[in-house]
Amino acid sequence: MLNPFVMTKLMVNARRSPLTRTPSDVGLEFESVSFAAADGVGLKGWFISSGAAEPSPAIVFVHGWMWNRHGNIAHQVKGLKDADVDFLPAAKGLHDAGFNVLLFDVRWHGESERGSKPLSYGPLEAQDYIGAVRYLRTRPEVDGERIGAIGTSMGGNIVMYGTPEVQPIKALMAIQPTRLAVFNANFMRTEMGPLGPPMAKPMELVYAALRTPRPGKHDPAVPARKLGDTVVQYVQGTGDPWGEMAIVEEFASVTPGNAGPVTKYPSTGRYEGYGYISEHADDVVAFFRAHL
């Protein structure tokens, strides 16, 4: 069982997962880059050039809570039931298909700077994604009119909140985005027992005191309605105990450019659902080839 005090700290400020791999592990050349979020927070990442002679499309990866730019490293938090998540196979597939790729650390994660406020799981971190897209548009290798994004978990929320501010974004893949209040209640129940959900409620007061968007007010369905012509494919694991299929289907239903039914990926847990990004890298590539 997770220690409740440790859990509170992780929810507010996450943790810095060390970088244990690089794109060179899958045979890719890359450039270590730094750029600023839209609100000035310093961010770090990797840029992988397509190698094309002319400007080509680009995909930006946005990771989840307590991860880093290359995914998740399992068993870093005592008591948390997680698993490895690897972005690099999909990054290689996209590169080999002619895409530039940007992987970066969200604020409070990896090698990027901390924010001035706690994690909001989408609304504030959207500034990081906006900064990433703006950075891509400064690169001579990138066709700034042909940018897409992959957001996983918290990253799915982030790209939904940020995309309306940096259009045109041609296509998004949102893997297990969530409505935070529901996620928190389910997470605390499964990880800490029946008393878990009531323990999460004081976080509303903490966030209000710190003038940070409150978990109970967090609703990615709001920005989903503003995604315009962006084509969006939603993915949700069938065995996720923390997220809910009905919520992701609701997001899809209000998305103007919804690509079709939610991809229901067979899974036995939340982290197993993230396996889609590496186990189905060919499908990820095919989606972006079709829409960028």
Helices and strands as residue ranges (DSSP letters): H 4-13, G 23-26, E 31-36, E 42-48, E 56-62, E 71-72, E 85-86, H 88-96, E 100-104, H 126-136, E 142-152, H 154-162, G 163-165, E 171-175, H 180-192, H 196-200, H 202-209, G 215-217, H 221-224, E 231-237, H 245-254, E 263-265, H 270-273, H 276-279, H 281-291
